[in-house]
Amino acid sequence: MSAAPAALAGRYRLESLVGCGGMGDVYRAQDERLKRTVAIKVIRENIASDPAFLERFSREARAVAAVNHPHICTVYDSGEHDGTPYIVMEYLEGESLAERLKRGPLKHDDAVQYAIQIADALATKVSDFRAVSY
């Protein structure tokens, strides 16, 4: 887990850790200027000095920011605080598909609807990513 500060650049107040991934940790936070809840992904401390990972993290922010789709979270901001890059995104309540599957298998109709939504998001994402400079 990243050793994230309580606040980033004075604008975002971190509240709680909501998830951990391969490149970063995601926190629920408050945007003090716009008075809204956001999600902030902070790059992991152990890779924060690796130029390849820094570029990948930056590329992720640009790529997702280029996409506008109801099944893909919106990127609001990105930056760096005390040398640690972060991405500010729309905060979405709910459970992940992995969490849902722990309760048992999906009904066929639900699985089909989820698959359609995921495929639609991926199709949009792929076409929009082609326009993003890597």
N, C-alpha and C positions, 0 to 999 in steps of 0.2 A: 504494500500500500504506500502511496505517496505521502510524504510529510507535508500535507497541504496547509497553508496558513489559514487563519480564521477568516481572512478577507483577502480579496484579490483587487489590487489597485484601488482600494477604498470604495469601490462601487458594488462589489458582490460580497455578500456575507454567507459563508458556507454554514449549512445547518447539519447535514448528516450524510454519511456515505451511503449510496444506494446501489453501487455495483463496482465490480473490478473486472478489468479485461486485460488482454495481453499488453497493450500499450499504455493504458491509463486507468485511473480510478474516476468514477463519476459521483458527484455530490449533488444533493438537493441544496439550492442556495436561493437567496433573495437578491434581486437586482434593486439596490437601494434608490437608484435614480428613477426607474420606471415603476417601482413598487409592484413587482411581479415575481412569481416563483420561476426559477430556471434550473436547468441541469448544467453542471460544469464538469467537463472532462479535463483532468489534469494529467499530464504525461508522467509516467512512473519515474521515480527518482533514479533508479538503476540504469535507465536508458536515456535520461535527459541530456547527457553530454555526447551521445552518439549522433554524429551528423546525419547518418542514414535514417535513423529513427525520427530525428527532428524534421527532416524533409518529408518523411512519410506522414507524420502528424500534421504538418502544415498542408500537405496535399489533401489529406482527409478533410480538413476544414474547408478548403477551397472547393473540393468536389461536392461535398454535401450542401454547402451554401449555394451552389449553382442549381440545385434541384428544388422544385416546388411541387410537392405531391402530398396528398392527404395521409398517406401511409409511411411517410418519411419525416422525421423530426426536422424542424426548421433551425438553422444555425443563425443566431443573433449577433454573435461577436466572436472574436478570437484575439488573443494577445499573449503577453508574457509578463509575469510578475516575479521579480527577484530571480530572473533567469529561468523560470519554469513556464513553459508554454501551456496554454489552456484554450478550450473551445467552449463557448457558451451556447447552449441549445434550449429549445423548447422542452419544458418538463412535462412528461406524460405519466399520469397515474395509471396503475394497473399492474398486472402480473405478466411476466414473460411467458412465452410459449413453453419453455422448459419447466417453469414453475407450474403451469397449468397441467402439463402432462404427468406431473408427480401425483396428481389426484386421480389419474386413470386415463384411459383412451378417450379421444374425442369422438363425438357422434359423427357419422359419415358426412352429413350436411354441413356441420361446423368445420370439419377438416377441409371440405371442398371450398367453402367460403374463405377460410384463411389462406388456402393455396392460391386462390384467385387474387386476393388482395396482395399477397407477397409477390406473385408473378407480375402483377400490374406495376407495383412499385419498382421491381427490378428492371422491368422493360423501360420505364421512364428514366430510371437512374442510368442505365447503360447508354441510352441515347443522349442524355444530357451530359454525361461524363465525357463524351467525345469532344464536346466544346470546351472543356476545361484544359488549360495548359498545365502539363505536368512538368 
